[in-house]
């Protein structure tokens, strides 16, 4: 992999010729989502989009933590306006990740807490390594999750389990998180990024417009009536049929060769 030019000291990045772009958060000691880390994430996402990344992996370069959540040091001494401004800044980056037009994978090495878990929930898939903890402990400091968890978590684990996790502020290990549906794969300690990159490499060899349509249709299935969702599915597949990837994919299948998608 090569190292794209990212000027922020709070993140690093690497990109492979296979279209996989890895962003590593590096804001020790716990990867708190301070403004400088959020700025670094946005800068790295700018570079990923400019470089034509096909799949983006968000990982950690800090031992023991994927991300510890919102920066309490930033919040504790500000007034309500400052708190609101920081919340908007945090949500802007989280929602940008959620809205990307290409697949994203969170490589959760170490603990993902509060806003750190919300960042992971905004990704399309999550790989968690054993040894870390995942949870939403905001009630312990008199707050609630406010970067998407109250809305996204129930879609992954169901209403009751989502409430139980947030109302008790308890933490999960990777295996329980997999059992509940909070994460999609479990890796051995130290292997979350490697497993996420392996998964991303497989995905990057497929048609990205097709994968993006699948993600958007599945996400919409929680919000729209079945008939509307089915109509959207038909509309998307017909549009894909007219596109270059479908033509290339079908030709490659008949010619018994790997497709060369755009």
Residue, then its C-alpha position, 0 to 999 in steps of 0.5 A: x500500500x502507498x501512503x496518500x498525502x494527508x496533512x493531519x497529524x490525527x490520522x494516517x492513511x494508506x491506499x492499495x492498487x486494489x481500491x481499498x483505502x484505510x484511514x487510521x485514527x491516531x489521537x492518543x491516548x484513547x482516540x477521543x473524537x476531538x475536533x482535530x481528529x474529526x477534521x483529520x477524518x474529513x481530510x482523509x475522506x476527501x483524499x479517498x474520494x479524490x483518489x477514487x477509493x472503492x472501499x474505505x476502512x476506518x481503523x485505529x492506530x492507537x493501542x487499546x482503542x478504536x475510539x473512546x467517544x466524544x471529547x469530554x475535555x472539549x465539552x466540560x468547560x463550554x456553555x450550551x452554544x459550545x456544546x451544540x457546536x461540538x455536537x454538530x461537528x461530531x455529527x457532521x463527520x459521522x453522517x458523512x461516513x454514513x452517506x458515502x457512495x461506496x462501502x465502508x468497514x469499521x475495523x474495531x481494534x480495542x474499545x469503541x465507546x459512545x461516539x466511537x461506537x456511533x462512528x462504527x455504526x455509521x459504517x456499512x460493516x463492522x469487524x471487531x477484534x477480541x479484547x476490546x469493549x463496545x458500548x454506549x455509556x453516556x447515561x453515566x455522565x448524564x447524557x444520551x447518545x446523540x450521533x445516531x445510536x438511538x436510531x441505528x442501534x435498534x436496526x441492528x440489534x432490535x428495540x429491546x436489546x438496544x434499550x437494554x444496552x443504553x439504559x444499563x450503559x453496560x459494555x460488550x465484548x466482541x463475541x457478544x456483539x457478534x451474537x447480538x448483530x452489533x458487529x458482523x465479524x470477529x477477529x483475533x486480537x490485533x487482526x481487526x484491520x487485516x480482516x477488514x482489509x481482506x473483506x474490503x479487497x473482496x468487495x472492491x473486486x465487485x461492481x461498486x454501483x451494485x454494492x452501493x445500491x444494495x446498501x441503500x435498498x437494505x437501509x431503506x427497507x427499515x423505513x419504507x413499505x414493502x411495495x415501495x422497497x420492491x419498486x425501488x429494487x426494480x428501478x435500481x436493477x434496471x438502471x444498473x442494466x443500462x450501465x457499463x458494469x453490468x455489460x462488462x460483468x455479463x461479458x466476463x461471465x460468458x468469456x470465463x474471465x474476471x470482470x474489469x469494472x470501472 
